[in-house]
Amino acid sequence: MSENNQPIDLMSTFKDRTTASERPYGIWLMATAEQYGYGRPEENLGAPRLETKTPEFNHQWDSCLSEVIPSTSYGIDRNALSVQLTGKATEAAKKDPQTIELVERWKSCLRDHGGTFDGSDQWSPVESLGDKETGIRVAVADIQCKEDMNFVQQMADIESSYQATLIKENEAGLLAQRQKIDETLKEATQIVSTFSGS
């Protein structure tokens, strides 16, 4: 980017959307709930805000990125065996009678503290979209219910039992995937060393 006279102020702060992978069982941190309710603090994710840059910057960014990372698809490989197995374990855990009973107990507890559900989001009551004061109050009750039930740990234990079975059944494929990742990391380290002059 510097060679093409483009600014390299790549760090930017922006509101990140919550993803299921970050909150698989809804909110769980009391300190965050007390301050933001169901929202999130702004995070510095180290990525450029391309929409605020010039067209020339955006073009050069894409060009440099494809030069450094030959594949245009970077990030999670949705076809990777580990990703597929994670999805299978999550789906199986959702159908487990223990999960269904735990989720219903948590929702019942939250309803007792003013939370209501309309079916649009399993992990966020209607109040999560309302005014901030109500959102914070219900979010705090949400986490208190979960803490009283040891909810997150129990949910994770159920899902990990399905993961353990799938890992055992697919050990050879997972080891092959790990080897490929190690080779990619080694190659990336060599590329970085070349560019940094190390």
DOVOLO-596272 format. One line per 4 residues: number of its first residue (from 1); for each residue x, y, z of N, C-alpha, C. Coordinates in steps of 0.05 Angstrom, whole numbers, plus 5000, padded with zeros to 4 digits. Layout:
N
NUM) X/Y/Z/X/Y/Z/X/Y/Z; ... .
END
This chain:
198
1) 5017/4976/5000/5000/5000/5000/5018/5025/5000; 5039/5024/5016/5057/5048/5017/5070/5052/4990; 5078/5031/4977/5091/5033/4951/5073/5046/4930; 5047/5044/4935/5027/5056/4916/5015/5082/4928 .
5) 5030/5094/4946/5022/5120/4958/4994/5120/4970; 4987/5097/4984/4962/5096/4997/4966/5096/5027; 4948/5108/5042/4951/5109/5072/4949/5081/5083; 4964/5076/5104/4963/5049/5116/4951/5050/5144 .
9) 4932/5069/5148/4918/5071/5174/4895/5050/5174; 4903/5025/5176/4884/5004/5173/4867/4999/5197; 4875/5009/5220/4860/5004/5244/4836/5023/5245; 4813/5012/5251/4789/5029/5252/4770/5017/5272 .
13) 4754/5034/5285/4735/5025/5305/4707/5025/5292; 4694/5003/5296/4666/5002/5285/4650/4982/5301; 4624/4985/5300/4607/4967/5315/4605/4940/5301; 4614/4920/5314/4613/4893/5303/4587/4880/5309 .
17) 4576/4866/5289/4551/4852/5294/4557/4826/5310; 4539/4820/5327/4542/4796/5342/4538/4772/5324; 4555/4752/5327/4552/4728/5311/4546/4704/5329; 4533/4684/5318/4526/4661/5334/4550/4647/5345 .
21) 4573/4648/5331/4597/4635/5341/4608/4648/5366; 4603/4674/5369/4613/4689/5392/4594/4686/5416; 4568/4683/5411/4549/4681/5432/4530/4657/5426; 4541/4633/5427/4524/4610/5419/4501/4605/5438 .
25) 4502/4615/5462/4481/4612/5482/4471/4639/5492; 4473/4659/5474/4464/4685/5482/4486/4700/5497; 4477/4722/5510/4497/4738/5526/4505/4722/5550; 4529/4728/5561/4539/4713/5584/4557/4729/5602 .
29) 4565/4754/5594/4583/4769/5611/4568/4791/5626; 4567/4790/5653/4552/4809/5669/4562/4837/5665; 4588/4841/5664/4599/4869/5661/4590/4882/5635; 4589/4866/5613/4580/4877/5588/4550/4882/5589 .
33) 4535/4864/5600/4506/4868/5603/4499/4893/5619; 4514/4897/5641/4508/4920/5658/4513/4947/5643; 4531/4947/5624/4538/4971/5610/4523/4974/5583; 4520/4951/5569/4510/4953/5541/4484/4938/5537 .
37) 4474/4924/5557/4450/4907/5553/4457/4884/5534; 4441/4882/5513/4446/4861/5493/4465/4871/5471; 4473/4896/5473/4492/4907/5453/4520/4899/5458; 4539/4912/5445/4567/4906/5447/4583/4931/5449 .
41) 4605/4930/5463/4623/4953/5462/4635/4956/5434; 4642/4980/5427/4656/4983/5401/4683/4969/5403; 4690/4956/5381/4715/4941/5382/4733/4950/5359; 4759/4949/5365/4779/4955/5344/4787/4928/5333 .
45) 4777/4922/5309/4782/4896/5297/4805/4895/5277; 4818/4918/5273/4842/4918/5256/4836/4915/5227; 4813/4925/5217/4807/4923/5189/4800/4950/5178; 4806/4956/5154/4801/4982/5143/4771/4986/5138 .
49) 4761/5010/5142/4734/5016/5135/4733/5025/5106; 4731/5005/5089/4733/5011/5060/4713/5031/5050; 4689/5032/5063/4669/5050/5053/4677/5079/5057; 4696/5085/5074/4704/5113/5079/4729/5120/5063 .
53) 4741/5101/5049/4765/5106/5034/4758/5114/5005; 4777/5124/4991/4773/5131/4963/4771/5107/4945; 4759/5109/4922/4759/5086/4903/4787/5076/4897; 4806/5094/4895/4834/5086/4889/4844/5069/4912 .
57) 4839/5077/4937/4848/5061/4960/4835/5033/4959; 4809/5032/4955/4795/5007/4954/4806/4988/4933; 4811/4999/4909/4822/4983/4887/4850/4973/4895; 4866/4990/4906/4894/4982/4914/4893/4962/4936 .
61) 4874/4965/4955/4871/4946/4977/4866/4918/4966; 4846/4916/4948/4839/4890/4936/4863/4879/4921; 4877/4896/4906/4900/4887/4891/4922/4876/4909; 4929/4891/4930/4950/4882/4948/4942/4857/4963 .
65) 4917/4856/4971/4907/4833/4986/4910/4808/4969; 4902/4810/4944/4903/4786/4927/4932/4778/4920; 4950/4798/4922/4979/4792/4918/4990/4777/4942; 4983/4786/4966/4993/4774/4990/4979/4747/4997 .
69) 4953/4747/4992/4937/4723/4997/4926/4714/4970; 4939/4696/4956/4931/4688/4929/4902/4680/4926; 4891/4667/4946/4863/4659/4944/4845/4683/4950; 4824/4687/4935/4805/4709/4940/4786/4702/4962 .
73) 4785/4677/4970/4768/4669/4992/4785/4663/5016; 4785/4683/5034/4801/4679/5059/4781/4680/5082; 4790/4670/5105/4773/4668/5128/4765/4639/5132; 4742/4634/5142/4733/4607/5149/4728/4591/5123 .
77) 4738/4567/5122/4732/4549/5100/4707/4533/5108; 4685/4540/5097/4659/4528/5105/4658/4498/5097; 4675/4490/5079/4676/4462/5071/4695/4445/5088; 4710/4458/5106/4729/4443/5122/4715/4423/5139 .
81) 4728/4400/5143/4716/4379/5159/4709/4388/5187; 4727/4403/5199/4722/4413/5227/4697/4431/5228; 4693/4447/5208/4670/4465/5207/4644/4448/5204; 4645/4428/5186/4622/4411/5183/4615/4396/5208 .
85) 4636/4385/5222/4631/4370/5246/4620/4388/5268; 4630/4413/5270/4620/4432/5289/4591/4437/5285; 4583/4440/5260/4555/4444/5253/4537/4420/5261; 4548/4396/5256/4533/4372/5263/4529/4370/5293 .
89) 4550/4375/5308/4549/4374/5337/4529/4394/5348; 4530/4418/5337/4512/4439/5347/4483/4432/5341; 4478/4422/5317/4450/4414/5310/4440/4391/5327; 4458/4371/5332/4450/4349/5349/4444/4358/5378 .
93) 4461/4376/5388/4458/4386/5415/4432/4402/5418; 4424/4417/5397/4399/4432/5398/4375/4414/5402; 4376/4390/5391/4354/4371/5392/4354/4354/5417; 4376/4355/5432/4378/4338/5456/4357/4347/5476 .
97) 4343/4327/5488/4322/4334/5508/4333/4350/5531; 4358/4346/5539/4370/4362/5561/4372/4391/5553; 4379/4396/5528/4381/4424/5518/4354/4437/5518; 4335/4423/5507/4308/4434/5505/4297/4441/5533 .
101) 4302/4424/5553/4293/4429/5580/4308/4452/5593; 4334/4454/5588/4350/4476/5599/4341/4503/5588; 4338/4504/5561/4330/4529/5548/4302/4537/5559; 4284/4519/5562/4258/4526/5572/4259/4536/5601 .
105) 4276/4524/5618/4279/4534/5645/4291/4562/5646; 4311/4567/5628/4323/4594/5627/4302/4614/5618; 4287/4608/5597/4266/4626/5587/4245/4631/5609; 4238/4611/5623/4218/4614/5645/4229/4633/5666 .
109) 4254/4630/5673/4267/4647/5693/4267/4676/5683; 4274/4680/5658/4275/4707/5646/4247/4719/5644; 4227/4703/5637/4200/4713/5636/4191/4723/5664; 4200/4709/5685/4194/4717/5712/4206/4744/5719 .
113) 4226/4752/5704/4240/4778/5708/4234/4798/5686; 4212/4794/5672/4204/4815/5653/4212/4810/5624; 4224/4788/5618/4232/4782/5590/4209/4769/5575; 4206/4776/5550/4186/4763/5533/4198/4754/5507 .
117) 4188/4732/5496/4199/4721/5471/4177/4720/5450; 4184/4727/5426/4164/4726/5404/4172/4706/5383; 4193/4691/5388/4202/4670/5369/4222/4680/5348; 4227/4706/5347/4245/4716/5326/4274/4711/5332 .
121) 4281/4709/5358/4309/4704/5365/4309/4687/5391; 4320/4663/5389/4320/4645/5411/4334/4656/5436; 4356/4672/5431/4372/4680/5454/4368/4709/5463; 4352/4724/5449/4347/4751/5457/4317/4757/5460 .
125) 4308/4766/5483/4280/4772/5487/4273/4798/5472; 4248/4803/5469/4238/4826/5455/4250/4852/5466; 4254/4852/5492/4265/4876/5506/4293/4883/5497; 4307/4865/5485/4334/4870/5476/4335/4892/5454 .
129) 4312/4896/5441/4311/4916/5419/4297/4941/5428; 4289/4943/5454/4275/4966/5464/4295/4988/5474; 4285/5004/5492/4301/5026/5503/4325/5014/5519; 4346/5030/5521/4371/5020/5533/4367/5012/5562 .
133) 4352/5027/5577/4348/5021/5606/4334/4994/5610; 4313/4989/5594/4299/4964/5596/4317/4941/5587; 4331/4946/5565/4350/4926/5554/4371/4917/5574; 4382/4937/5588/4402/4931/5608/4390/4915/5632 .
137) 4367/4924/5641/4353/4910/5663/4348/4881/5657; 4337/4876/5633/4331/4848/5625/4356/4833/5619; 4376/4845/5608/4402/4832/5603/4415/4822/5629; 4414/4839/5649/4426/4832/5675/4410/4808/5687 .
141) 4383/4809/5684/4367/4786/5694/4373/4761/5678; 4377/4764/5652/4384/4742/5634/4409/4728/5645; 4430/4743/5650/4455/4731/5658/4452/4720/5686; 4437/4733/5704/4433/4723/5731/4419/4695/5730 .
145) 4399/4693/5712/4386/4667/5709/4405/4646/5700; 4422/4653/5680/4441/4634/5670/4462/4626/5691; 4471/4645/5707/4490/4639/5728/4478/4621/5749; 4453/4627/5757/4440/4611/5777/4436/4582/5768 .
149) 4433/4578/5742/4429/4551/5731/4455/4537/5722; 4477/4552/5722/4502/4543/5710/4496/4535/5681; 4480/4552/5668/4469/4547/5642/4490/4543/5620; 4508/4562/5617/4528/4561/5596/4545/4536/5597 .
153) 4554/4530/5622/4571/4506/5625/4555/4480/5617; 4530/4479/5626/4514/4455/5620/4509/4453/5590; 4504/4475/5577/4499/4475/5548/4525/4467/5533; 4547/4478/5542/4573/4471/5529/4580/4441/5533 .
157) 4573/4431/5557/4579/4403/5562/4563/4384/5544; 4538/4391/5539/4521/4375/5521/4533/4376/5493; 4539/4400/5484/4550/4402/5457/4577/4388/5454; 4594/4390/5475/4620/4378/5473/4619/4347/5473 .
161) 4598/4336/5485/4595/4307/5484/4590/4298/5455; 4574/4313/5440/4570/4307/5412/4596/4311/5396; 4611/4333/5402/4636/4338/5389/4656/4315/5393; 4657/4305/5418/4676/4284/5424/4671/4259/5407 .
165) 4646/4252/5404/4639/4229/5388/4647/4233/5359; 4641/4257/5348/4648/4263/5320/4678/4264/5316; 4693/4274/5335/4722/4276/5333/4733/4248/5332; 4724/4230/5349/4734/4203/5349/4728/4189/5322 .
169) 4704/4193/5312/4697/4180/5286/4712/4192/5262; 4722/4216/5265/4735/4230/5242/4764/4238/5247; 4777/4223/5264/4804/4231/5273/4823/4233/5250; 4823/4214/5231/4842/4215/5209/4838/4240/5192 .
173) 4813/4246/5185/4808/4270/5169/4815/4296/5183; 4811/4297/5209/4818/4321/5225/4848/4324/5227; 4863/4302/5229/4892/4304/5230/4903/4313/5203; 4890/4305/5181/4899/4313/5155/4893/4343/5151 .
177) 4871/4353/5162/4864/4381/5160/4884/4397/5177; 4892/4387/5200/4911/4401/5217/4938/4403/5203; 4946/4382/5189/4971/4382/5175/4971/4403/5153; 4949/4406/5139/4946/4426/5118/4948/4454/5130 .
181) 4935/4458/5153/4937/4484/5166/4965/4491/5174; 4979/4471/5185/5007/4475/5193/5025/4483/5169; 5020/4470/5146/5035/4476/5122/5029/4504/5113; 5004/4512/5114/4996/4539/5106/5008/4560/5124 .
185) 5008/4555/5150/5021/4574/5169/5051/4576/5164; 5063/4554/5158/5092/4555/5152/5098/4572/5128; 5081/4568/5107/5085/4584/5083/5079/4613/5088; 5058/4619/5104/5052/4647/5110/5074/4660/5126 .
189) 5087/4645/5144/5109/4656/5160/5132/4663/5141; 5137/4646/5122/5159/4651/5103/5153/4676/5086; 5128/4679/5078/5120/4703/5062/5124/4728/5079; 5115/4728/5104/5117/4751/5122/5147/4758/5126 .
193) 5163/4737/5130/5192/4742/5134/5204/4755/5109; 5196/4746/5086/5206/4758/5061/5199/4787/5059; 5174/4794/5065/5165/4822/5063/5177/4840/5085; 5181/4828/5109/5192/4845/5131/5222/4845/5131 .
197) 5235/4830/5113/5264/4830/5111/5278/4815/5133; 5263/4798/5147/5276/4783/5170/5291/4759/5159 .
END
